[in-house]
Amino acid sequence: MIINLVTAYLPSLVLSNDYFSDNYGISGDEIVAKSGIKQRRQTLPDENTNTMAIEAVKNAEDKLPYPIQDIDLIIGATYTPFDTIGSIAYAVQAHFKIENTRTFTINSACSSFLNALEVADAYFAAGKAQKALVVISENNSLYNNLSDPKSGFLWGDGAAAVFISNERYSDDDLEVLDINTRGLGNIGKNIEGVYLRPLDGGLKMPYGKDVFQQACTYMVEETEQLLAKNNLSVADINYVIPHQANIRIIDYVAKSLNISKEQVLNNIELLGNTGSASAAIVLAQYFSTFKKDDKIVISVFGGGYSSGTALLKK
């Protein structure tokens, strides 16, 4: 399975830490110390999860090496739907008038991108897809309680589009060597650790410490296991793209894997936690900069709990 292109969309509205200092008495220095975040993007009134998904795909139109109509599988990934029926996958299909395609949206919290990628891989293996689009979009601000002192300052909005086939079209293409996801609803605070209940408090993280500890454990463990399965060591890896949840988690993963900070790609300082879109947005930002034979690990952790790791090669 080959990733032919990754593009992203970010809303233009920037919400800096000053907003939280001015309105909720949470100092910018405290936010940076806790999370590494200095600002985040937020949707404008006419934007939502569906519109961001469409814009992310639009940003690929003049770069995609094949007609968008050739896509025969669209998988949406989000836990912040604008419409639970007309989901992001259908919104993209409708906007671009893509005819002959399987279309659906999945949710496994912040692991949704890699779950969608793994599902696409299964469709390719079964011969049921030739060209796929995984579109990931999170509108956290729609559900976020900004005044929540535990997590209100964490969340950002954004989307990404990942175009996949079984063929290489350019030197920028990335091969998916392996991918594995895992449900972890049996550990820790599981479904209470972080949740989104639209009619009961919205998006909250009441057990941030447990989320932190589990993310640190499983992002490292799953990376090591996937590498071992492929007869590789951490020394063989050029870059790691972790879920952009918290700079302290990212730093812990880097230290535990014994890789330099320069090898860990992130955007959390300027974009905050963009949920399941976060790793895909990072991949979009660096997509054309990888060198031949570079190996990249993506490792994520989400509410529920859930986890996933992918191994890519240029």
PyMOL commands that set and color helices and strands:
alter all, ss='L'
color gray80, all
select helices_A, chain A and resi 17-24+28-35+49-58+68-70+88-96+109-125+140-142+190-193+208-229+234-236+247-257+261-263+268-271+275-289
alter helices_A, ss='H'
color red, helices_A
select strands_A, chain A and resi 2-9+13-16+39-42+73-77+102-106+131-139+157-165+174-183+195-197+202-204+239-242+295-302+306-313
alter strands_A, ss='S'
color yellow, strands_A
deselect
rebuild
show_as cartoon
